[in-house]
Amino acid sequence: MLRLGSRIIEFRMNQWGFFSDLEIWFSTITGNPIIHCASVCGLEAQAGRDLSISRFYEGPVRYLALGGTIVLACGAIANATYTPAQIRAAYGFNGISFNGTSATGAGETIAIVEAYYNPTIKTALSTSDATYGLINPPSFAIENESGGSALPKVTNSTWSLESDLDVEWAHAIAPKANIVLVEATNSQFSNLEAGAAEAASIAGVCAVSMSWGGLEYTGEISKDFNFTTPANHQGVAFVACTGDSGSPWWPAFAPSVLAVGGTALNLQSSGAYISETAWNDSGGSGGGGISTQEAEPDYQRTVQGSGYRSEPDVSYDAAKSTPMAAIVGGQSDYVDGTSCGAPQWAGLIALADQGRALAGLGSLNSSDLTGGLMPMLYDLYDTPYYDDAFNDVMSGTTGTGQAASVGYDTATGLGTPKAGFLVPYLADEIAIPETPSAWAALPVLVIFIIGRRASRVAPV
């Protein structure tokens, strides 16, 4: 992210485009001016150069230096910083309902684990809601890693940015879910692990988002218990990002944690989905690969046979070139990295759990390695419904050489969500065959809707 210079330059627009609040920022790295406004971010300006950047625009952009005045010509412009409305449209969150009840996360609680004290987080969330037309959450509580009200005394700007991002975007996906922010004393693993365990123990919590991690180490398996549903508690789904340097992270490698990797998401200005590639740009790369410590869980045996756990399981937009809008420290900003995806997947899970609750079912449990969240996701693989549930990301390579390909891969996992199908499926409104491979031999399918659940029977 750049927060530089802020030297205002006069702009003249021609008939092809109109811009507001234009600034020139000067890069402290290259010295080149960078065009910045509500619609244009991150363009290094060089006199007389034509640019065609399809990731940001639906038409070419030309800018010319004329006596200190910058002239731009452009076609229709897609906002380079994605808003909640664009992301919700892109991944299919709009219009999901359960027998007429909108999927909003109502009645569910998302816990978000961060480090240090963020003194402005409540203001940031309320400002974000006002900026992007969202309602306030029913409840937003903050506690320490032990469940107490005495919050950490130390602040940290990097972690405050992270908690701003995570809280705002979890809420954007599940706007009527309650939110609990658990602030660990510091960023030591022991404190963050304690925070995760505390978060899972909070009454009503269905998902725990963890936008942090580090490289694997000998003995990590002995700490995996922190990411399991406590006894006598409803099912809890743990979600973690896989890192931003290409090298895969723990605790995302823990078998009871949904590991979220990164993509570069290309959209039309309406938010309509165009394409995605594995994230790898100047801002970093999504983490992915094979664990050196964690054994391969049974739920992954349909996608790989290394004998060890692989990550990511799924992915989400993360690229520096396709960032997301956020209110950081009270100011409009933009954010990127796999930590964008973890809280939004937690929001998706809250939506599904709302549907499950309405049907009298328990919440999704990532600790149940035979019938919980993780096998439910992987059970879609090799079925006719895989492409309904996921955007299969088939191009791009991470910074450590993990290549995206058809189907599951260690660059982007199963893919990014098509929430319009995936949420009802996780809510148990859509059934899949007990033996997915058998469907390849069935030429004709008949589907009967019985109550809330789709039952599939043999061909006729």
MARLUMBA-865475 format. One record per residue (C-alpha): residue in one letter; x, y, z. Coordinates in pm, whole numbers, padded with zeros to 5 digits, always signed. Example, Ala and Ser with C-alpha at 12.3 -4.5 7.8 and 13.67 -1.06 7.14 Angstrom:
a+01230-00450+00780;s+01367-00106+00714;
//
This chain:
m+00000+00000+00000;l+00118+00353-00075;r+00043+00654+00135;l+00282+00903-00018;g+00344+01261-00121;s-00012+01384-00182;r+00082+01661-00422;i-00235+01771-00600;i-00197+01826-00974;e-00443+01998-01204;f-00616+01752-01435;r-00790+01816-01765;m-01035+01549-01879;n-01134+01484-02236;q-01465+01346-02358;w-01382+00985-02279;g-01369+01002-01906;f-01438+01194-01589;f-01254+01159-01261;s-01288+01316-00917;d-01049+01364-00626;l-00744+01302-00840;e-00400+01317-00687;i-00046+01240-00787;w+00153+01036-00539;f+00527+01006-00591;s+00679+00663-00536;t+00954+00657-00277;i+01096+00356-00459;t+01110+00466-00824;g+01043+00838-00796;n+00776+00806-01064;p+00439+00975-01017;i+00146+00744-00947;i-00207+00838-01052;h-00450+00788-00763;c-00822+00853-00730;a-01143+00673-00650;s-01123+00493-00983;v-00754+00472-01066;c-00491+00327-00834;g-00132+00227-00888;l-00057+00355-01237;e+00300+00474-01273;a+00278+00769-01511;q+00529+00805-01792;a+00475+01077-02049;g+00334+00965-02381;r+00277+00601-02284;d-00037+00406-02368;l-00148+00145-02116;s-00400-00133-02145;i-00453-00290-01805;s-00744-00529-01833;r-00722-00618-01466;f-00831-00265-01378;y-01006-00136-01688;e-01249-00222-01959;g-01068+00008-02200;p-00720+00152-02256;v-00587+00452-02065;r-00363+00722-02208;y-00200+00993-02007;l+00028+01269-02141;a+00238+01523-01956;l+00150+01865-02103;g+00306+02159-01927;g+00248+02012-01582;t-00108+01910-01662;i-00202+01544-01689;v-00456+01450-01954;l-00627+01112-01932;a-00845+00937-02184;c-01018+00616-02093;g-01312+00394-02165;a-01538+00244-01899;i-01340+00205-01580;a-01369-00068-01320;n-01267+00040-00972;a-00922-00099-00905;t-01000-00120-00534;y-01283-00368-00489;t-01573-00272-00267;p-01790-00509-00063;a-02064-00481-00325;q-01826-00587-00603;i-01683-00881-00408;r-02027-01000-00303;a-02140-00989-00667;a-01824-01157-00795;y-01842-01455-00562;g-02220-01494-00577;f-02324-01390-00226;n-02622-01183-00338;g-02967-01337-00338;i-02895-01645-00124;s-03190-01742+00094;f-03320-02031+00301;n-03689-02089+00230;g-03739-01717+00187;t-03509-01604+00470;s-03215-01402+00338;a-02868-01538+00411;t-02716-01271+00634;g-02552-01469+00913;a-02834-01376+01151;g-02808-01561+01481;e-02445-01666+01422;t-02124-01535+01578;i-01784-01496+01411;a-01474-01469+01631;i-01164-01297+01492;v-00826-01348+01658;e-00566-01070+01638;a-00273-00940+01843;y-00238-00615+02039;y-00491-00343+02111;n-00670-00161+01832;p-00808+00161+01987;t-01009+00264+01680;i-01160-00063+01561;k-01521+00023+01650;t-01494+00358+01474;a-01338+00190+01172;l-01623-00058+01146;s-01895+00204+01180;t-01721+00424+00921;s-01690+00128+00686;d-02058+00049+00727;a-02154+00408+00651;t-01919+00424+00352;y-02037+00102+00188;g-02403+00106+00287;l-02391-00180+00537;i-02587-00219+00858;n-02410-00234+01193;p-02366-00586+01333;p-02616-00686+01603;s-02328-00715+01849;f-01958-00632+01838;a-01761-00735+02147;i-01390-00726+02224;e-01208-00939+02480;n-00856-01050+02563;e-00698-01389+02496;s-00828-01522+02830;g-01183-01400+02783;g-01149-01096+03007;s-01231-00732+02947;a-00885-00594+03028;l-00751-00542+02677;p-00380-00538+02582;k-00197-00218+02669;v+00028-00215+02363;t-00083-00103+02018;n+00072-00204+01688;s-00017-00031+01361;t+00033-00341+01145;w-00195-00551+01362;s-00449-00268+01384;l-00465-00266+01004;e-00514-00642+01014;s-00799-00627+01263;d-00964-00341+01070;l-00950-00551+00754;d-01070-00873+00915;v-01359-00728+01110;e-01484-00513+00823;w-01474-00787+00563;a-01616-01066+00778;h-01904-00828+00848;a-01940-00739+00478;i-02009-01104+00395;a-02229-01185+00697;p-02375-00845+00792;k-02616-00973+01058;a-02371-01205+01233;n-02239-01105+01573;i-01866-01037+01590;v-01622-01099+01873;l-01269-00964+01838;v-01018-01151+02057;e-00704-00944+02110;a-00400-01145+02217;t-00144-00970+02436;n+00119-00988+02163;s+00200-01172+01841;q+00380-01468+01998;f+00233-01797+01881;s+00154-01898+02239;n-00065-01592+02286;l-00237-01621+01950;e-00301-01992+02009;a-00454-01908+02346;g-00669-01650+02170;a-00789-01908+01917;a-00880-02155+02188;e-01062-01882+02381;a-01246-01767+02068;a-01375-02119+02005;s-01505-02147+02361;i-01725-01837+02340;a-02094-01924+02346;g-02251-01906+02002;v-01927-01884+01802;c-01948-02085+01480;a-01633-01966+01300;v-01288-01851+01412;s-01088-01640+01164;m-00707-01632+01196;s-00522-01404+00955;w-00179-01497+01086;g+00072-01779+01083;g+00430-01872+01012;l+00653-02139+00867;e+00620-02494+00993;y+00830-02619+01282;t+00896-02946+01461;g+00639-02988+01732;e+00356-02792+01570;i+00132-03099+01582;s+00134-03078+01961;k-00033-02735+01930;d-00305-02838+01685;f-00543-02903+01974;n-00593-02525+01998;f-00786-02545+01672;t-01052-02795+01771;t-01411-02753+01882;p-01428-02755+02264;a-01627-03022+02443;n-01995-02940+02493;h-01979-02658+02240;q-02154-02629+01905;g-01940-02705+01601;v-01671-02447+01526;a-01496-02395+01191;f-01141-02263+01206;v-01016-02061+00908;a-00659-01939+00847;c-00465-01773+00567;t-00172-01952+00403;g+00067-01656+00394;d+00182-01392+00147;s+00530-01504+00046;g+00457-01826-00141;s+00584-02043+00145;p+00293-02221+00315;w+00200-02140+00675;w+00092-02314+00989;p-00168-02315+01153;a-00331-02331+00809;f-00164-02674+00779;a-00349-02809+01084;p-00599-03067+00955;s-00887-02902+01142;v-00823-02560+00983;l-00960-02441+00648;a-00653-02304+00465;v-00724-02004+00240;g-00481-01916-00040;g-00472-01622-00280;t-00575-01525-00632;a-00583-01218-00854;l-00950-01154-00932;n-01050-00974-01252;l-01392-00809-01256;q-01609-00585-01465;s-01710-00259-01299;s-02045-00413-01207;g-01868-00678-01005;a-01935-00944-01268;y-01672-01217-01259;i-01422-01234-01546;s-01136-01461-01440;e-00879-01544-01173;t-00517-01652-01163;a-00295-01771-00881;w-00165-01468-00693;n+00198-01379-00760;d+00290-01013-00808;s+00508-00740-00660;g+00304-00753-00340;g+00371-01120-00273;s+00224-01459-00345;g-00024-01696-00190;g+00122-01971+00024;g+00087-02329-00090;g+00258-02666-00084;i+00297-02992+00104;s+00346-03008+00481;t+00662-03153+00630;q+00486-03224+00960;e+00114-03290+00924;a-00009-03626+00792;e-00242-03634+00495;p-00601-03628+00623;d-00848-03873+00478;y-01055-03592+00326;q-00768-03503+00089;r-00719-03850-00054;t-00937-03771-00355;v-00706-03484-00458;q-00351-03587-00367;g-00150-03882-00237;s+00167-03737-00088;g+00104-03878+00257;y+00114-03526+00402;r-00135-03244+00439;s-00139-02996+00152;e-00260-02638+00134;p-00448-02431+00042;d-00788-02593+00063;v-00961-02298-00104;s-00869-01947-00217;y-00990-01587-00246;d-00881-01260-00402;a-00555-01144-00243;a-00344-00966-00505;k-00183-00626-00461;s-00301-00550-00815;t-00665-00630-00722;p-00693-00502-00364;m-00996-00449-00145;a-01124-00131+00010;a-01104-00085+00386;i-01116+00183+00652;v-00776+00175+00822;g-00705+00406+01110;g-01014+00605+01023;q-00906+00666+00662;s-01008+00506+00334;d-00739+00266+00225;y-00691-00058+00037;v-00565-00396+00154;d-00442-00718+00004;g-00298-01059+00099;t-00445-01395+00192;s-00567-01238+00514;c-00843-01082+00301;g-00984-01428+00232;a-00980-01587+00579;p-01242-01360+00739;q-01461-01374+00429;w-01459-01752+00427;a-01553-01731+00796;g-01841-01508+00688;l-01945-01764+00426;i-01949-02034+00694;a-02168-01814+00915;l-02417-01783+00629;a-02429-02161+00589;d-02467-02209+00964;q-02764-01973+00962;g-02929-02204+00710;r-02838-02509+00914;a-02986-02356+01228;l-03311-02279+01044;a-03326-02647+00946;g-03259-02764+01301;l-02904-02878+01224;g-02582-02819+01413;s-02315-02578+01292;l-02027-02681+01069;n-01736-02841+01254;s-01389-02836+01098;s-01263-03068+01373;d-01488-03348+01248;l-01252-03490+00988;t-01494-03754+00862;g-01826-03571+00833;g-01762-03203+00905;l-01671-02897+00702;m-01349-03027+00547;p-01482-03353+00401;m-01796-03173+00288;l-01584-02939+00074;y-01364-03213-00068;d-01663-03441-00130;l-01763-03202-00409;y-01450-03290-00603;d-01504-03529-00896;t-01879-03470-00886;p-02094-03278-01136;y-02129-03011-00866;y-01766-02915-00829;d-01792-02648-01100;d-02116-02522-00945;a-01946-02471-00609;f-01602-02338-00706;n-01430-02117-00959;d-01155-02354-01068;v-00844-02135-01098;m-00638-02293-01374;s-00353-02051-01448;g-00070-01881-01268;t+00217-01995-01047;t+00300-01895-00690;g+00630-01747-00585;t+00752-02091-00479;g+00655-02261-00805;q+00317-02410-00715;a+00122-02411-01040;a-00253-02369-01078;s-00412-02633-01299;v-00743-02800-01372;g-00900-02918-01047;y-00729-02918-00711;d-00375-02781-00692;t-00137-02646-00428;a-00155-02295-00572;t-00527-02227-00519;g-00671-02547-00370;l-01023-02635-00480;g-01071-02277-00602;t-01269-01972-00498;p-01633-01985-00387;k-01945-01975-00596;a-02144-01890-00288;g-02483-01918-00454;f-02436-02295-00466;l-02177-02354-00194;v-02367-02187+00091;p-02690-02387+00039;y-02481-02703-00002;l-02301-02645+00329;a-02639-02563+00484;d-02738-02919+00385;e-02998-02807+00134;i-02820-02990-00148;a-02704-03351-00125;i-02434-03522-00327;p-02396-03895-00395;e-02233-04115-00134;t-01982-04234-00397;p-01899-03935-00619;s-01698-04134-00875;a-02009-04335-00959;w-02171-04028-01112;a-01932-04030-01405;a-02107-04342-01535;l-02460-04206-01504;p-02590-04061-01833;v-02921-03930-01700;l-03012-03790-01359;v-03349-03729-01204;i-03364-03486-00912;f-03658-03473-00673;i-03684-03191-00420;i-03806-03337-00092;g-03856-03073+00172;r-03539-02864+00193;r-03297-03125+00069;a-03238-03241-00287;s-03240-03621-00318;r-03080-03770-00625;v-03193-04107-00749;a-03074-04351-01012;p-03126-04286-01383;v-03454-04377-01545;
//
